[in-house]
Amino acid sequence: AMVRLRQPALLLALLACVHVSHGCTTVLATPESTVDGSGMVSHSNDGDGTVDPRLVRVEAADHAAGSMRDVFFAPEVFPRYVGHSRGVKEYFPKGNQTAFHPIGSIPQVPRTFAYFEATYGIINENQVGIAESTCSGVFGTLPVGQGGKALLSIDTLSQIAMERASTAKEAVQWMGTLAEKHGFYGAGSFEGTAESLLVTDPKEGWVFHVLPDPTGTSAVWAAQRVPAGHVSVVPNMFIIRDIDEKKPLDFLFSKNVFSVAKAKGWWTPGTPLDFTKVYSDGEYASKFYSGRRFWRAYNLLAPSQAFPTEYEDLRVSSPYPFSVKPDKKVSLQDVFAVMRDTLQDTPFDLTRGLAAGPFGLPERYAPGDGEKAVHGAWERAIALARTSDSFVVQARGWLDAGVGGLVWFGPHGAHATCYVPFAIGMTALPAAYTTGDPGKLDRASAYWAHRYVENLANLRWNQMIANVNDAQAENEAASFKLVAELSALGPALSPALLTNALSANAYSAVFKWWGLADSLMETYADGFIRGEGVGYPAWWLTAVGYANGPPPPPKGKRLEWTADLDWSKKTHNWRASP
């Protein structure tokens, strides 16, 4: 079952068969571009409220010669996997859950590395980190067991990379080789049938693009090394342009990347092959869906370059480069700010205008019946409420890998989350972060604590977000301090101490976020602020026709007070006069 896309009707045929996809935004900063010299990648897992938000640890393991690694279909909704094959206790069957059946297997390697994963692999014990973004592609196919012949999804490829790679380049080579050999299938939702991964290690970063091949049995892929001192952004669209065969240190690609393009008449030998122009299916949902985020991330990190906000066709016109040198060294906080951005203070600010409501809400909810009747589109920001989790990976090569490899993990939407550090050397993760069913509220779950706060803040965003930002600053400052202290311990830092210290810090954040929810309720309940009526802004009242509402009542009896009014008292005497 193989389709050539750029025809929406064909894409619809894939929807019922493949897994939920995400409109994710990813950022990569090379070690030379950052304040502390760490390699960084960030990711927002933007789903639809059903995505599995759990963070789990997969242990290192030794495997007998000749053993096989099971491969499972990856639905991404909760639960993302059920069974014992992967050795993760959080995935063991519970209640009436049934173990997943493998759709195939590949030869196992003698030893696999320990790593953290959510929907995708995140970071392994060698400080190889990954961030994912679904992209459109010109080919789409189905997985084994659902009418297709492709075995590997991006979920599985990222997991295998974590299990086997010692460097970012090795991760790319593993994923590319296996996708070619066993076949790759993409998400298949409106967002596209192709994928991108940003891959970092303590020394360098790579951008990896992959899509099915025309037969549905292999893959077409390319990868480009991000120049030292640069940052890159993937906003649900390919960004690799001309592939330079003469620079093997900077480019990796599948054997068929040129032959497929030539056979389709999309490329002429002797001319540069623009991977995005040839293999991308362009932006989806609307124009600027990807390009606005591309522009905004560069606008935040390299404002002096003044990239344009307008373009004709993002796929063809290439208004934004593969990577840029930031105006200043990038800090962890800078990357947090990018992930939390809602286009604020730009011409496209989602907190302004009638659509934001009276209290500046930046959210634009998933479409329903109204959007079927009224066709249009909203601007697309980096931060969304429908995010299951976001994170920033740090690969700090000057430290022991156990404490040097960090993921700053934020449950739910980035703009209202608290990023909490977990080191790959931890022997276990706190239960608050390894649990979370998006369909059932759980006060023991970090995901639900953050989801609760954001949904409360949405009621009066322009004021409540200040409370949230204060809590973020306070808690994240405490985490920065803790990480610095632990990093300075050297050989005295045992795995047990590392685990206990970071787990206690994480539990503190969850406790404080539930406290923040209570505080927001107490402060803003019933449309008041601490009991004081604040009403609506005048511009909004004018826009919704408040002045045209019911008129004052007819004059009746006049109220006459028999005493001077003192509103601090609870009772007064009065009488009505004719």
N, C-alpha and C positions, 0 to 999 in steps of 0.2 A: 504494500500500500504506500505508494510514493506519489507525492504531488509537487507540482511546480507552483509556487505562490505568486503574489502580486494580483491574485484574484480572490477577494474576500469570501465568495461562496465556497471555494475549495477549502479554505481554512476552517469554515464552520464544521466540515465533516470530521475534523480532528477533535472537536471540543469534548464530545462525550466519552472519548477513549483515553485521553491523556490527563496527566496530573495538573493540579492547580499551579498556576504560574504567578509571577510576582513582578511588579513594576519597580525593581530595586535600583538604587543609586549607589555607586561604588567609587571610592577615591583611593589612589595609591600615591604615596610620598616616598621617594628613594631616601636612603640613609643620608646622602649628601645634602638633601633639601630640608632636613629637619633640625630642630634646635638641639636635640640631644644625640643625633646620629643614629637613631633607630629607624629601621624600615617600617612603614605603616601601610595598612590597607583598612578601609572601612566599608561597611555594608549595612543597608537597611532592607529588611525582609518584608516587603510590602505586599501583603496578601489580601484576604477578604474577610477576616474575622474568624476563619476556621483553621488557620495554619497552626501547626504544632510549635509552641514557643519554647520548648524545653531545651536547656543546655545540659549536655551529658559528657562524661568522660569515657573514652574507649581505651581499654588497657592495651599495652604492648603484649605481644604473644609470639611464641615459637610454634612452627608448624612442621609436621612430618613431611618428608620427601614424598612428592607425588600427590599431595593433598590439593583440594580445590577450594576456591572461595565462592560461596554462594552469592548470586546477584538477585536482588528483589526489585519489583516495580516500586517506584517512589511516588506515593500519592501526595505527600507534603501536608495534607490535612491531618488533624489529630485523629488517631495516633500515626506518626510517620512510619513506624515499623512496630510489629509485634512478633516476638519469637525469641529463641535462645541462640540462634546461629551466630549472632554478632557479639554475644557475651556481655551485653550491657543490661544490668538488672532492671533499669527503668523501662526497658522494652519487653521484659518477660510478661507473658499473658496474665491479665488480671480479670477477675469476674468472668464475664461471658465472652471475653476477647478470644479470637482464634488466631493462631500463629500464621504469619504470611508464608506462602509457598514460593520458593525460588523460581524465577523464570529462566534461569540458566546458571552457569558457573564458568569461572576462568581459573587457570592454574595459579595456585597460591605460591607466595615467596617464603623462604625459610623463616624470616622474622618480620613482623609488622610493628610499626612504631605506635606509641601512645599518642592520643590526640583528643581535642575537644570537638564536638560537633553540635550544631543545631539542625536546621534543614540541610545544610551543607557542612563539609569539613571546615574547621576554622583555623586551628593551629596545632602543630604536632611538636613532639619533644625536641626536634631539630630547629625549632623556631621558623618553620615554613608556614606561612599564613595565607589564607585564601578569602576572597570576597566575590560574590556572584551577582550577575545582572543578566536577566533574560533579554534576548534581542530578536528582532525579526530576521528571517533568512529566506532565501529564494527556494529552498527545498524543505519539505516536511515529511516525516514518516511516523510510523507507529511502532510501539515496542513489541517484542516477542510476547505472544499470548493474547495480543489485542489486534491481530490482523497484520502485524509487521514482522520484520526480521532483525530489527536493531535491539541490542541487548543493554546498552549502557546509557543512562541518563546523566545529567550534570551532577545530580546528587551523588550517584555512585562513583563517578569519575573523581569528584572532589574527595570522597572518602578514601578511595584507593591511593590518590596522591598523598594524602596524609599518612596512610599506612606504609608507603614505600619510599617517599622522597626525602633526601637529605638536603636538597637545595631547591630554590624556586625553579631553576632551569630543569632539574630532574623531574619535578612535578609536572611541568609542561610536557616533557618528553614522554613520561608515563601516560598521561591523559591522551595525548595525541596518538601515540602508537596503539593504545588499546581501543580508542574510538575507531581508528581505521580498521583494526582487525576484527572487532566484534560488532561494529555498527553503533551509531549514536542516534537517539531520538530526543527531540526537544519538548518544550512544555506544551505547545499546541494550542494555547489559549489565544485570545486576541493579541497578546503581546508578542507572539512569535514562536518560531520553531527552532531557533538557534540560541546560543548561549555565549556569555563572556565570563571569564574569571580573571581577577587581578591577583597575582601571586607574588609574595615577597619572602625574603629571608634577610638575615642581618647584613647582606652585602649588596643585593640588587633586587629589582622588581621587574615583572613581566606582565604583559597583557596577552591573554589567550582567547581566541575566538574559535568556535566550532559549530558546524551545522551538518545535517545528514548529507550524504552524497546522492546523486541522482538515482541510484539503484535502491536506496534504502537499506543497504547492507554494510555500508562503510561510513566514512566521514570526510569532510573537507575542513581543514583547520589551518590556522596561522597564529604565530605568536611573535611579539616584538618586545625587545628589552627597552625599558624606559631609561632614557639618558640620565646619567648621574647628575644630581642637583635639580631634577625636574619632578613635577607631579602630573598625574594623568587622572582622567575622570571617564567612567563609562556609565551613561544614563539610559540604559535600555536600548543601546544601538552600537553597532560596531564602530571602532574608531581607527583601526589600522588602515593605512592608505597604501602607498606604493611598497611592494615587497622587493627588497634588494637582495637578489641571490648572491651577490658578491660580498655580503656582510653576514657570514654565518654566526658571528658572535652576537649579532643584534636581531637576527631573524631565524625563526624555525617555521616549518610548514609541512603540510602533507604532500605525499608524492603526486597527488592528483590535482593540486591547487591550480596549476597552469593548464593541464590537459582538459579538465572539465570546462574551464572558462573558454578554452579554444574550441572545444567540440560544440558548445552552445552558441558560438559566434559572439561572445561577449568580450573577447580579448584577442588582440593581434600580436603574434610573436614579434619580438623586437621592440615592443612598446612597454612601458611600465604597467604592471597589473595592480590596480587600485582595489584592494580586497573589499573595502566597504562598498564602493561603487558597483562592483561585480556581484557580491554575494549577499549584501544587505537587501531587505525588502523595504527599507526606509522607516520613517517614523510611523507609529500606529496610534490609534485613538484620535489624534488630531495633530496638525502642524504645531510645532514647538513643544510637543509632549516630551521629547528627549532634549531638543535643542535649548530649551529654556534652562534646564538644569545644567547642561553642559556650560552654557554661558555664565550661569550664576556661580557655579563652583570656581571657574576661572576668574570671575569678577571679584570674588571674595579673596582668592589667594594671589592673584596677580592683577589688581585693578589698574595698574599703570598701562597695561597693554590695551585697554579699552576695546575689547572685542565687540563686534556689532551684535545687536539684539535681533536684527532682521536678516532673513536670507530667503532664497527661493526654494531650494530643495536640499535638506541637510545631507542626504545621501550623495548628491551630485556636486553641490557647490562647495562643500567642505569649508565652512566659515570658521571652524575652530581646529587648532592643531592637535596632533596626537598627544602632545605633552607641552608643558610650559615651565619656565623657571619662575618660581614664586617671587614676589617682590621682597619678601623677607623669609628667613628660616621659619618653617612651619612647626608649630607646637601641637601637642595633643589637644589642647583647648581649641586651637584653630580648627582642627578636624571635627571636634564636637560641634563647633559653631556651624560648619558646613552642613553636617548631618541634621542639625536642628533648624535649618533655614526654611522660612515660609515666604521668601521673596520680599521680606519686610524692607521698607525704605527704598524700594525700587518702583518704577512705573507700573509694575505688575503685582504690587503688594496685595496679597490675598486677605489681609486684615482690614482693608479699606473698601468702601463702597457698599451699596445696598446688599450685595450678595453675602457680605460678611456679617450682616445683621447689625443691630445696635451696639454690640459689644465686641466687634472686630474678630469674629471667629474665622480662622484661616482654612478650616476644613471645608471640603466640597465632597459630599457623600456619594457613595456608589449610586449609579443611575437606577431608576425604577420606571413606573408607568409615566410619570411626567416627562421624562427625557425621551420616551417613545413618541410622545405627542409633540414635544418642542425640541427640535434638533439644534444642537450647539455644542459648545465645549467650554471647559474651565481651564485656566492656567494650571500648570502642574508644578508644584513645589517639590523640594527634596524631602521635607518632613511631612508625614501623613499620620492620621489617626489609625488607619487600618494596618499599621506595621505590627508584626508579631514580636520583632526584636531588632535591635541594631547593635553594632559593635565596632570597635576599633582594635585592630591587632597591632602590637608593638613587637618587633624583633630586635632585641638589644644584644648585639653580638659581643660586647665587651664584658658581659656578665655570664655566669654559669647559666646554661640553657634553662634549667629548672625555674629560675626566678627571672631570667632575661626575657623569656617568651611569655607575653601577657596578652590577654584579651580583656578589653574594657567593655563589659557586656551591659546593655541597657534593654530591659524588657519593655515591650510595647513601643509606642511612638517616641522618636528621638527627642522631640521638642518638650516632652513632659516626663522623660525618663531620668533616672539617676544612673550614670555609668559607673560600674563597680569593677575593680580589677580582680582577675583570676589568673594565677600563674600556672604554666603547664606542668610544673613540678609538684603541684598539689596532688595528694593521693586520693582525694575525693572532693566533690563539689557539694555545697550546701543544698539540702533538700528543697529549700524554697525556690531554687533556680532549676532543679531537675524535675519539678512538677509543674503542671499547668494545663488544664483542659479548657480551651476557649469557650466551651459550651456549658461549663459549670463553675460558678463563682467559688473560689477557695481562698480563704483568708490566710492560709499557710503558703500561698503561692506568690512569688515576687511579681510574676506576670499580672496577676489580678490586682495587686496593690497599685501598680503603675497604671493599669487600664482604668481602675476606679478613679484615680486622681485625674487622669486626662479627661475622662467623661464628665466629671464634676467641673473641671476648669472650662470645658466647652460652654457651660451655661453663662459665664460672664468672663470671657477669655481675656479681654484687654486689661482687666484688673487682677483676676486670679493668676494669670501667668507670671505676674511679678512675685507672688508668693512662691510659685513653683520654682522660678529662677533663683530666688534666694535659697531655697532648700537645696537645689542642685549645686550652687556655688559652695555652700557650707559642707555638704557631704562629699563632694568631689575633692575639695581642698583637703579634707581629712584623709581621703584615699591616696592623694598624691604624697602626703606626708608619710603615710604608712608604707607605701611602696618604696620611697626613698630610704626609710629606716631599714626595711627588710633587705633592700639591695646592698646596703652598706655592711651587712653582717658577714659577708663572705662565707668561709667554711663553717662558721658558727651557725649558719642558717640550715636547720634540719628540715626535711620534708614535713615532719609533724608540726613544727613551729610555723612553717609557711602555710600549711593547710589550716591550722587553727586560727592564725591571725587574720588571714584573708576571709575565712568563713565567718568569723565574728564580725568583721567589717561589713560583709554582705548582709548578714542578718540585721545589723544595726540599720542599714539603709532601708530594708523592708519594713522594719518596725517604724522608722521615721516616716516612711511614705504612707503607711496606714494612719499615722498621727497627723500627717499633712491633710489627708482626706477628711478626717474629723474636724480639723481646724478650718478647712475651706467651708464645710457644712455649717459650722458654728458662725463663721464670719458672714457668709453670703446667703444664708437660708431665706427662702421666700421672697427673693428679690431685694432684700435690704442689705445694708452693710453695717454689721453690728447694731441692728435695730433701727438704723436711720434710712429713710426712704431716699433713693438717689435717682429714680426715674430713668428716663431715656434721653439720649443726646438730642438737641434741638434739630440738627440736620436730618436725623432719622425720622423724627416726628413730622417734619415737613414733608419728607419723601413719601411717607405712608399715609398722608392725608389726615393727620391727627386733628388739625384745625377744622376739618369738615365733619367731625364726629357729632354726637348728640349735643344740642345747645344747652345752656343753663336752664334750670327748672323755672316755671312761673313763680313770681313773688307770692309768698303766702304770709303767714303770721311772722312777726318779727321777734326774734329771740332776744330777751332782755335779761341781762345778768344782774343779780342782786348783790354781788360782791366783786371786788377786784379779782381778776383771774390770776391764779398762780398755778401753772401747769405742773409744778412739782408735786402738788397735792392731788390725791386720787379722787376726791369728791368735791362738788360745788353745788350751791343752791341756785336755781334759776327758775324763772317763770316766763311763760309766753304772753305777750300782750297783743291785743287785736290790731 
